[in-house]
Amino acid sequence: MRDLEEQVARVANAEVRPLVTEAYRCYTAGAARAAIVLTWTAVCTDLIDKIATLHQSGEAEAATLTNAVEAAQGKLDRASVVAMQGVESSVLDTAVSLELIDVSQRLQLERLREDRNLCAHPSLRPLGELFDPPLEYARAHLVVALDAALVHPASQGRKVLAAFAAHILDPGFVGDPLHIAHAFFRQVRPAARRKVVEFAARHAMLEPDLPDHPAVASTDVADRMAQCVRIFAAEDRVLVADMVGKFAERWSKLPVEVQRRTLVRLGDLDAFWGGLNEAMRSHLDAMVRDIGERHRGLEYWQEPSLDATEAAALALVAVAEVRAALPSLETAMAGLTSRRRAEVIARRPSPYFGDHVASLLAEAGSFDSGEYMARVAVLPCAVYLTADQLRSTLDAWAPNSQCWGRGMLNHVVRLCHATAHLGAARDEVFRGFIDQLAALSGTPSVVDYQSIHDQVTRELAGIVVTDVSGG
């Protein structure tokens, strides 16, 4: 009973909702005939309004019925009554042609219309006896009406899919989650919704070409579709996992480059892993293991470059579920040189990498590499650092002379600002950092630690809560 009441509250058309509410009250009061009559009235009113909405948006097939309604409205003569009877008899067929309902739903609603006629016109029964429908009939008809029409907006199947494709290809595409969820999921009928999610998953995984849009790169479309798949997964994870599973076999036979791009797009989405079997997971694990093998044991001048997709794939090591699915990720990451690890971290700064940034600074072998490590890896991860991780980072930074090249003083200041979430613990760590610089003053080095200490002290005195001017 509660579920049906909740469905009544979800009726999309505010003007139709009172009719449905009244039908529900009649049902709960045991007035089956009245409930059936009101339910059909609500369905007619709802479908007529939806057809008029589609007509206003330029749907040609909606014109005939809408024009007939408009011609009869406001008149009480016999011709208008006959015209509305014609509208009532054709409204279900029109709704099917406009994809507001499907054929099976039309059959169910036709039964509702027939029972409504028997309730309202006792002369249709043999010998004129009253039609006395069981109360279960009234409930069944109300459930069908809600599921088939009343809780849904004026949306069409193929038209919604075409509108979704046009939205993806729009040069002004921004991928706003609220808009996409509302326009192409929440306000879409279940059958059409499934088609939209299927369309998005197919393009995100398989990267098919778009014959009608040869100028649009399939990879760009796939990236946008992946954004939408994420949004849809937040609405219905099971549906997205089903669609991933539908295309998984075809995807597993595509070139490795396509598979790697898909991993990057969807790898941190649990619904993606929900659609893959063990063999596919093993294949992806072998893919990342291969990346690691090509880099393991090499010096920085020997190591091949990581392309953007390889780096982004390895960066998924920051996601616990992906680490569990692809156990080779951590080993592959550990075998990279510090510069390559920094490139990976730059792709997905996260709390996971908080324990990794100190080693990057410790291994910096030139002014350029020290500045690079700080800029692309340390600072992006700063907002995630704990007090202990910040301390380890600064302990590695201070004594490595190669971490004091051009721009590094500014990076120290930025790091201090970015770790403000640590509160007083940050100030304590940075006081220790300044003490460490003071201890290094006067030691033989390629940099002047006394000057560095003085500059850092001066810059941080206005940021750290407790005065650090004493060094």
Contacts in CASP RR format, 6 or more apart in sequence:
PFRMAT RR
TARGET T0000
AUTHOR 0000-0000-0000
METHOD contacts of the structure
MODEL  1
MRDLEEQVARVANAEVRPLVTEAYRCYTAGAARAAIVLTWTAVCTDLIDK
IATLHQSGEAEAATLTNAVEAAQGKLDRASVVAMQGVESSVLDTAVSLEL
IDVSQRLQLERLREDRNLCAHPSLRPLGELFDPPLEYARAHLVVALDAAL
VHPASQGRKVLAAFAAHILDPGFVGDPLHIAHAFFRQVRPAARRKVVEFA
ARHAMLEPDLPDHPAVASTDVADRMAQCVRIFAAEDRVLVADMVGKFAER
WSKLPVEVQRRTLVRLGDLDAFWGGLNEAMRSHLDAMVRDIGERHRGLEY
WQEPSLDATEAAALALVAVAEVRAALPSLETAMAGLTSRRRAEVIARRPS
PYFGDHVASLLAEAGSFDSGEYMARVAVLPCAVYLTADQLRSTLDAWAPN
SQCWGRGMLNHVVRLCHATAHLGAARDEVFRGFIDQLAALSGTPSVVDYQ
SIHDQVTRELAGIVVTDVSGG
1 28 0 8 1.000
4 24 0 8 1.000
4 139 0 8 1.000
4 142 0 8 1.000
4 143 0 8 1.000
4 146 0 8 1.000
5 24 0 8 1.000
7 143 0 8 1.000
7 146 0 8 1.000
7 147 0 8 1.000
7 151 0 8 1.000
8 17 0 8 1.000
8 20 0 8 1.000
8 21 0 8 1.000
8 24 0 8 1.000
8 146 0 8 1.000
10 146 0 8 1.000
10 151 0 8 1.000
11 17 0 8 1.000
11 20 0 8 1.000
11 42 0 8 1.000
11 46 0 8 1.000
11 146 0 8 1.000
11 150 0 8 1.000
11 151 0 8 1.000
12 46 0 8 1.000
12 150 0 8 1.000
12 151 0 8 1.000
12 152 0 8 1.000
12 153 0 8 1.000
13 45 0 8 1.000
13 46 0 8 1.000
13 49 0 8 1.000
13 50 0 8 1.000
13 150 0 8 1.000
15 45 0 8 1.000
15 49 0 8 1.000
16 42 0 8 1.000
16 45 0 8 1.000
16 46 0 8 1.000
16 49 0 8 1.000
16 150 0 8 1.000
19 38 0 8 1.000
19 41 0 8 1.000
19 42 0 8 1.000
19 45 0 8 1.000
20 38 0 8 1.000
20 39 0 8 1.000
20 42 0 8 1.000
20 142 0 8 1.000
20 145 0 8 1.000
20 146 0 8 1.000
20 150 0 8 1.000
22 38 0 8 1.000
23 34 0 8 1.000
23 35 0 8 1.000
23 38 0 8 1.000
23 39 0 8 1.000
23 42 0 8 1.000
23 138 0 8 1.000
23 142 0 8 1.000
24 35 0 8 1.000
24 142 0 8 1.000
26 32 0 8 1.000
26 34 0 8 1.000
26 35 0 8 1.000
26 38 0 8 1.000
26 138 0 8 1.000
27 35 0 8 1.000
27 135 0 8 1.000
27 138 0 8 1.000
27 139 0 8 1.000
27 142 0 8 1.000
30 135 0 8 1.000
30 138 0 8 1.000
32 132 0 8 1.000
32 133 0 8 1.000
32 134 0 8 1.000
32 135 0 8 1.000
32 137 0 8 1.000
32 138 0 8 1.000
33 119 0 8 1.000
33 131 0 8 1.000
33 132 0 8 1.000
33 133 0 8 1.000
33 138 0 8 1.000
34 119 0 8 1.000
35 138 0 8 1.000
35 141 0 8 1.000
35 142 0 8 1.000
36 112 0 8 1.000
36 115 0 8 1.000
36 116 0 8 1.000
36 119 0 8 1.000
36 133 0 8 1.000
36 137 0 8 1.000
36 138 0 8 1.000
36 141 0 8 1.000
37 116 0 8 1.000
37 119 0 8 1.000
37 120 0 8 1.000
39 112 0 8 1.000
39 116 0 8 1.000
39 138 0 8 1.000
39 141 0 8 1.000
39 142 0 8 1.000
39 145 0 8 1.000
40 112 0 8 1.000
40 113 0 8 1.000
40 116 0 8 1.000
40 141 0 8 1.000
40 145 0 8 1.000
42 145 0 8 1.000
42 150 0 8 1.000
43 109 0 8 1.000
43 112 0 8 1.000
43 145 0 8 1.000
43 149 0 8 1.000
43 150 0 8 1.000
44 88 0 8 1.000
44 91 0 8 1.000
46 149 0 8 1.000
46 150 0 8 1.000
47 91 0 8 1.000
47 92 0 8 1.000
47 94 0 8 1.000
47 95 0 8 1.000
47 100 0 8 1.000
47 101 0 8 1.000
47 149 0 8 1.000
48 65 0 8 1.000
48 69 0 8 1.000
48 87 0 8 1.000
48 91 0 8 1.000
49 154 0 8 1.000
50 95 0 8 1.000
50 100 0 8 1.000
50 149 0 8 1.000
50 153 0 8 1.000
50 154 0 8 1.000
51 62 0 8 1.000
51 65 0 8 1.000
51 66 0 8 1.000
51 91 0 8 1.000
51 94 0 8 1.000
51 95 0 8 1.000
51 98 0 8 1.000
51 100 0 8 1.000
51 154 0 8 1.000
52 62 0 8 1.000
52 66 0 8 1.000
52 69 0 8 1.000
53 154 0 8 1.000
54 61 0 8 1.000
54 62 0 8 1.000
54 98 0 8 1.000
54 100 0 8 1.000
54 154 0 8 1.000
54 156 0 8 1.000
55 62 0 8 1.000
55 63 0 8 1.000
55 66 0 8 1.000
59 98 0 8 1.000
59 156 0 8 1.000
59 159 0 8 1.000
61 94 0 8 1.000
61 97 0 8 1.000
61 98 0 8 1.000
62 94 0 8 1.000
62 98 0 8 1.000
64 94 0 8 1.000
65 87 0 8 1.000
65 90 0 8 1.000
65 91 0 8 1.000
65 94 0 8 1.000
68 83 0 8 1.000
68 86 0 8 1.000
68 87 0 8 1.000
69 84 0 8 1.000
69 87 0 8 1.000
71 80 0 8 1.000
71 83 0 8 1.000
72 79 0 8 1.000
72 80 0 8 1.000
72 81 0 8 1.000
72 83 0 8 1.000
72 84 0 8 1.000
72 87 0 8 1.000
74 80 0 8 1.000
88 113 0 8 1.000
92 101 0 8 1.000
92 106 0 8 1.000
92 109 0 8 1.000
92 110 0 8 1.000
92 113 0 8 1.000
93 106 0 8 1.000
95 101 0 8 1.000
95 106 0 8 1.000
95 149 0 8 1.000
96 102 0 8 1.000
96 103 0 8 1.000
96 106 0 8 1.000
98 156 0 8 1.000
99 156 0 8 1.000
99 157 0 8 1.000
99 158 0 8 1.000
99 159 0 8 1.000
99 192 0 8 1.000
100 149 0 8 1.000
100 152 0 8 1.000
100 154 0 8 1.000
100 155 0 8 1.000
100 156 0 8 1.000
101 109 0 8 1.000
101 148 0 8 1.000
101 149 0 8 1.000
102 191 0 8 1.000
105 144 0 8 1.000
105 147 0 8 1.000
105 148 0 8 1.000
105 149 0 8 1.000
108 144 0 8 1.000
108 148 0 8 1.000
109 144 0 8 1.000
109 145 0 8 1.000
109 148 0 8 1.000
109 149 0 8 1.000
111 141 0 8 1.000
112 141 0 8 1.000
112 144 0 8 1.000
112 145 0 8 1.000
115 131 0 8 1.000
115 133 0 8 1.000
115 137 0 8 1.000
115 141 0 8 1.000
117 124 0 8 1.000
118 124 0 8 1.000
118 125 0 8 1.000
118 131 0 8 1.000
118 133 0 8 1.000
119 131 0 8 1.000
119 133 0 8 1.000
122 128 0 8 1.000
122 129 0 8 1.000
122 130 0 8 1.000
122 131 0 8 1.000
124 131 0 8 1.000
125 131 0 8 1.000
152 189 0 8 1.000
153 187 0 8 1.000
155 187 0 8 1.000
155 188 0 8 1.000
155 189 0 8 1.000
155 192 0 8 1.000
156 192 0 8 1.000
157 188 0 8 1.000
157 189 0 8 1.000
157 191 0 8 1.000
157 192 0 8 1.000
157 195 0 8 1.000
160 184 0 8 1.000
160 188 0 8 1.000
160 192 0 8 1.000
160 195 0 8 1.000
160 196 0 8 1.000
161 192 0 8 1.000
161 195 0 8 1.000
161 196 0 8 1.000
161 199 0 8 1.000
163 183 0 8 1.000
163 184 0 8 1.000
164 184 0 8 1.000
164 196 0 8 1.000
164 199 0 8 1.000
164 200 0 8 1.000
164 228 0 8 1.000
165 199 0 8 1.000
167 173 0 8 1.000
167 180 0 8 1.000
167 183 0 8 1.000
167 184 0 8 1.000
168 203 0 8 1.000
168 221 0 8 1.000
168 224 0 8 1.000
168 225 0 8 1.000
168 228 0 8 1.000
169 210 0 8 1.000
169 213 0 8 1.000
169 216 0 8 1.000
169 221 0 8 1.000
173 224 0 8 1.000
175 224 0 8 1.000
175 227 0 8 1.000
175 228 0 8 1.000
175 231 0 8 1.000
177 231 0 8 1.000
177 234 0 8 1.000
180 227 0 8 1.000
180 228 0 8 1.000
180 231 0 8 1.000
181 231 0 8 1.000
181 232 0 8 1.000
181 234 0 8 1.000
181 235 0 8 1.000
184 193 0 8 1.000
184 196 0 8 1.000
184 228 0 8 1.000
185 193 0 8 1.000
185 196 0 8 1.000
185 197 0 8 1.000
185 231 0 8 1.000
185 232 0 8 1.000
185 235 0 8 1.000
185 236 0 8 1.000
186 235 0 8 1.000
188 196 0 8 1.000
193 239 0 8 1.000
194 239 0 8 1.000
196 232 0 8 1.000
197 229 0 8 1.000
197 232 0 8 1.000
197 236 0 8 1.000
197 239 0 8 1.000
197 240 0 8 1.000
197 243 0 8 1.000
198 243 0 8 1.000
198 246 0 8 1.000
199 225 0 8 1.000
200 225 0 8 1.000
200 226 0 8 1.000
200 228 0 8 1.000
200 229 0 8 1.000
200 232 0 8 1.000
200 243 0 8 1.000
201 225 0 8 1.000
201 229 0 8 1.000
201 240 0 8 1.000
201 243 0 8 1.000
201 244 0 8 1.000
201 246 0 8 1.000
201 247 0 8 1.000
202 208 0 8 1.000
202 243 0 8 1.000
202 247 0 8 1.000
203 218 0 8 1.000
203 221 0 8 1.000
203 222 0 8 1.000
203 225 0 8 1.000
204 222 0 8 1.000
204 225 0 8 1.000
204 226 0 8 1.000
204 228 0 8 1.000
204 229 0 8 1.000
204 262 0 8 1.000
204 265 0 8 1.000
204 266 0 8 1.000
205 222 0 8 1.000
205 244 0 8 1.000
205 247 0 8 1.000
205 248 0 8 1.000
205 251 0 8 1.000
205 262 0 8 1.000
205 266 0 8 1.000
206 247 0 8 1.000
206 250 0 8 1.000
206 251 0 8 1.000
206 254 0 8 1.000
206 258 0 8 1.000
207 218 0 8 1.000
207 219 0 8 1.000
207 221 0 8 1.000
207 222 0 8 1.000
207 254 0 8 1.000
207 258 0 8 1.000
207 261 0 8 1.000
208 218 0 8 1.000
209 218 0 8 1.000
210 216 0 8 1.000
210 218 0 8 1.000
210 221 0 8 1.000
219 261 0 8 1.000
222 261 0 8 1.000
222 262 0 8 1.000
222 265 0 8 1.000
223 265 0 8 1.000
226 265 0 8 1.000
226 266 0 8 1.000
229 240 0 8 1.000
229 243 0 8 1.000
229 266 0 8 1.000
229 269 0 8 1.000
229 271 0 8 1.000
230 266 0 8 1.000
230 269 0 8 1.000
232 239 0 8 1.000
232 240 0 8 1.000
233 240 0 8 1.000
233 269 0 8 1.000
233 270 0 8 1.000
233 271 0 8 1.000
237 270 0 8 1.000
237 271 0 8 1.000
238 271 0 8 1.000
240 269 0 8 1.000
240 271 0 8 1.000
240 272 0 8 1.000
241 271 0 8 1.000
241 272 0 8 1.000
241 274 0 8 1.000
241 275 0 8 1.000
242 275 0 8 1.000
244 266 0 8 1.000
244 271 0 8 1.000
244 272 0 8 1.000
244 274 0 8 1.000
244 275 0 8 1.000
244 276 0 8 1.000
245 274 0 8 1.000
245 275 0 8 1.000
245 276 0 8 1.000
248 275 0 8 1.000
248 276 0 8 1.000
248 277 0 8 1.000
248 280 0 8 1.000
251 258 0 8 1.000
251 259 0 8 1.000
251 262 0 8 1.000
252 259 0 8 1.000
252 279 0 8 1.000
252 280 0 8 1.000
252 283 0 8 1.000
256 287 0 8 1.000
257 309 0 8 1.000
259 283 0 8 1.000
259 284 0 8 1.000
259 287 0 8 1.000
260 287 0 8 1.000
260 309 0 8 1.000
260 310 0 8 1.000
260 313 0 8 1.000
261 309 0 8 1.000
263 284 0 8 1.000
263 287 0 8 1.000
263 313 0 8 1.000
263 316 0 8 1.000
264 309 0 8 1.000
264 312 0 8 1.000
264 313 0 8 1.000
264 316 0 8 1.000
266 272 0 8 1.000
267 273 0 8 1.000
267 316 0 8 1.000
267 319 0 8 1.000
267 322 0 8 1.000
268 316 0 8 1.000
268 319 0 8 1.000
268 321 0 8 1.000
268 322 0 8 1.000
270 321 0 8 1.000
273 281 0 8 1.000
273 321 0 8 1.000
273 322 0 8 1.000
273 325 0 8 1.000
276 284 0 8 1.000
281 325 0 8 1.000
281 326 0 8 1.000
284 325 0 8 1.000
284 326 0 8 1.000
285 325 0 8 1.000
285 326 0 8 1.000
285 327 0 8 1.000
285 328 0 8 1.000
285 329 0 8 1.000
286 328 0 8 1.000
287 313 0 8 1.000
288 313 0 8 1.000
288 314 0 8 1.000
288 326 0 8 1.000
288 328 0 8 1.000
288 329 0 8 1.000
288 332 0 8 1.000
289 328 0 8 1.000
289 331 0 8 1.000
289 332 0 8 1.000
291 306 0 8 1.000
291 310 0 8 1.000
291 313 0 8 1.000
291 314 0 8 1.000
291 332 0 8 1.000
292 314 0 8 1.000
292 328 0 8 1.000
292 331 0 8 1.000
292 332 0 8 1.000
292 335 0 8 1.000
292 336 0 8 1.000
293 332 0 8 1.000
294 304 0 8 1.000
295 303 0 8 1.000
295 304 0 8 1.000
295 306 0 8 1.000
295 332 0 8 1.000
295 335 0 8 1.000
295 336 0 8 1.000
295 337 0 8 1.000
295 340 0 8 1.000
296 335 0 8 1.000
297 335 0 8 1.000
298 337 0 8 1.000
299 337 0 8 1.000
300 337 0 8 1.000
300 338 0 8 1.000
300 339 0 8 1.000
303 336 0 8 1.000
303 337 0 8 1.000
303 339 0 8 1.000
303 340 0 8 1.000
306 314 0 8 1.000
306 336 0 8 1.000
306 340 0 8 1.000
306 343 0 8 1.000
306 344 0 8 1.000
308 347 0 8 1.000
311 340 0 8 1.000
311 343 0 8 1.000
311 344 0 8 1.000
311 346 0 8 1.000
311 347 0 8 1.000
312 347 0 8 1.000
312 348 0 8 1.000
314 329 0 8 1.000
314 332 0 8 1.000
314 333 0 8 1.000
314 336 0 8 1.000
314 344 0 8 1.000
314 347 0 8 1.000
315 344 0 8 1.000
315 345 0 8 1.000
315 347 0 8 1.000
315 348 0 8 1.000
316 322 0 8 1.000
316 326 0 8 1.000
316 329 0 8 1.000
316 348 0 8 1.000
317 323 0 8 1.000
317 329 0 8 1.000
317 330 0 8 1.000
317 332 0 8 1.000
317 333 0 8 1.000
317 344 0 8 1.000
317 352 0 8 1.000
318 348 0 8 1.000
318 350 0 8 1.000
318 351 0 8 1.000
318 352 0 8 1.000
318 353 0 8 1.000
319 352 0 8 1.000
322 329 0 8 1.000
323 329 0 8 1.000
323 330 0 8 1.000
333 341 0 8 1.000
333 344 0 8 1.000
336 344 0 8 1.000
338 359 0 8 1.000
338 360 0 8 1.000
338 363 0 8 1.000
338 364 0 8 1.000
338 369 0 8 1.000
338 373 0 8 1.000
339 369 0 8 1.000
339 372 0 8 1.000
339 373 0 8 1.000
341 356 0 8 1.000
341 360 0 8 1.000
341 377 0 8 1.000
342 360 0 8 1.000
342 372 0 8 1.000
342 373 0 8 1.000
342 376 0 8 1.000
342 377 0 8 1.000
343 376 0 8 1.000
345 353 0 8 1.000
345 356 0 8 1.000
345 357 0 8 1.000
345 360 0 8 1.000
345 376 0 8 1.000
345 377 0 8 1.000
345 380 0 8 1.000
345 381 0 8 1.000
346 376 0 8 1.000
346 377 0 8 1.000
346 380 0 8 1.000
349 377 0 8 1.000
349 380 0 8 1.000
349 381 0 8 1.000
349 384 0 8 1.000
350 381 0 8 1.000
350 384 0 8 1.000
351 384 0 8 1.000
353 377 0 8 1.000
353 381 0 8 1.000
353 384 0 8 1.000
354 381 0 8 1.000
354 384 0 8 1.000
354 385 0 8 1.000
354 386 0 8 1.000
354 389 0 8 1.000
355 389 0 8 1.000
355 392 0 8 1.000
356 377 0 8 1.000
357 373 0 8 1.000
357 377 0 8 1.000
357 378 0 8 1.000
357 381 0 8 1.000
357 385 0 8 1.000
357 389 0 8 1.000
357 393 0 8 1.000
358 389 0 8 1.000
358 392 0 8 1.000
358 393 0 8 1.000
358 395 0 8 1.000
358 396 0 8 1.000
359 396 0 8 1.000
360 373 0 8 1.000
360 377 0 8 1.000
360 378 0 8 1.000
361 370 0 8 1.000
361 373 0 8 1.000
361 374 0 8 1.000
361 378 0 8 1.000
361 393 0 8 1.000
361 396 0 8 1.000
361 397 0 8 1.000
361 400 0 8 1.000
361 403 0 8 1.000
362 396 0 8 1.000
362 400 0 8 1.000
364 370 0 8 1.000
364 373 0 8 1.000
364 400 0 8 1.000
364 402 0 8 1.000
364 403 0 8 1.000
365 400 0 8 1.000
365 402 0 8 1.000
366 402 0 8 1.000
367 402 0 8 1.000
367 404 0 8 1.000
367 405 0 8 1.000
367 406 0 8 1.000
369 402 0 8 1.000
370 400 0 8 1.000
370 402 0 8 1.000
370 403 0 8 1.000
370 405 0 8 1.000
370 408 0 8 1.000
371 405 0 8 1.000
371 406 0 8 1.000
371 407 0 8 1.000
371 408 0 8 1.000
371 411 0 8 1.000
373 403 0 8 1.000
374 397 0 8 1.000
374 403 0 8 1.000
374 408 0 8 1.000
374 411 0 8 1.000
374 415 0 8 1.000
375 411 0 8 1.000
378 393 0 8 1.000
378 411 0 8 1.000
378 415 0 8 1.000
379 411 0 8 1.000
379 414 0 8 1.000
379 415 0 8 1.000
379 418 0 8 1.000
382 414 0 8 1.000
382 415 0 8 1.000
382 418 0 8 1.000
382 419 0 8 1.000
383 418 0 8 1.000
383 419 0 8 1.000
383 421 0 8 1.000
385 393 0 8 1.000
385 419 0 8 1.000
385 422 0 8 1.000
386 422 0 8 1.000
387 422 0 8 1.000
387 425 0 8 1.000
387 426 0 8 1.000
387 428 0 8 1.000
387 429 0 8 1.000
390 415 0 8 1.000
390 419 0 8 1.000
390 422 0 8 1.000
390 426 0 8 1.000
390 429 0 8 1.000
391 429 0 8 1.000
393 415 0 8 1.000
394 429 0 8 1.000
394 430 0 8 1.000
394 432 0 8 1.000
394 433 0 8 1.000
394 436 0 8 1.000
395 436 0 8 1.000
396 403 0 8 1.000
397 403 0 8 1.000
397 412 0 8 1.000
397 433 0 8 1.000
398 433 0 8 1.000
398 436 0 8 1.000
398 437 0 8 1.000
398 440 0 8 1.000
399 436 0 8 1.000
399 440 0 8 1.000
401 445 0 8 1.000
401 446 0 8 1.000
401 447 0 8 1.000
404 447 0 8 1.000
404 452 0 8 1.000
405 447 0 8 1.000
409 452 0 8 1.000
409 455 0 8 1.000
409 456 0 8 1.000
409 459 0 8 1.000
412 456 0 8 1.000
412 459 0 8 1.000
412 460 0 8 1.000
413 459 0 8 1.000
413 460 0 8 1.000
413 463 0 8 1.000
416 426 0 8 1.000
416 430 0 8 1.000
416 460 0 8 1.000
416 463 0 8 1.000
416 464 0 8 1.000
417 463 0 8 1.000
419 426 0 8 1.000
420 426 0 8 1.000
422 429 0 8 1.000
423 465 0 8 1.000
424 465 0 8 1.000
426 464 0 8 1.000
427 464 0 8 1.000
427 465 0 8 1.000
427 466 0 8 1.000
430 460 0 8 1.000
430 464 0 8 1.000
430 468 0 8 1.000
431 464 0 8 1.000
431 466 0 8 1.000
431 468 0 8 1.000
431 471 0 8 1.000
433 456 0 8 1.000
434 453 0 8 1.000
434 456 0 8 1.000
434 457 0 8 1.000
434 460 0 8 1.000
434 468 0 8 1.000
434 471 0 8 1.000
435 471 0 8 1.000
437 449 0 8 1.000
437 452 0 8 1.000
437 453 0 8 1.000
437 456 0 8 1.000
438 453 0 8 1.000
438 471 0 8 1.000
440 449 0 8 1.000
440 453 0 8 1.000
441 449 0 8 1.000
441 450 0 8 1.000
441 453 0 8 1.000
442 449 0 8 1.000
442 450 0 8 1.000
443 449 0 8 1.000
453 471 0 8 1.000
457 468 0 8 1.000
457 469 0 8 1.000
457 470 0 8 1.000
457 471 0 8 1.000
460 468 0 8 1.000
461 467 0 8 1.000
461 468 0 8 1.000
461 469 0 8 1.000
END
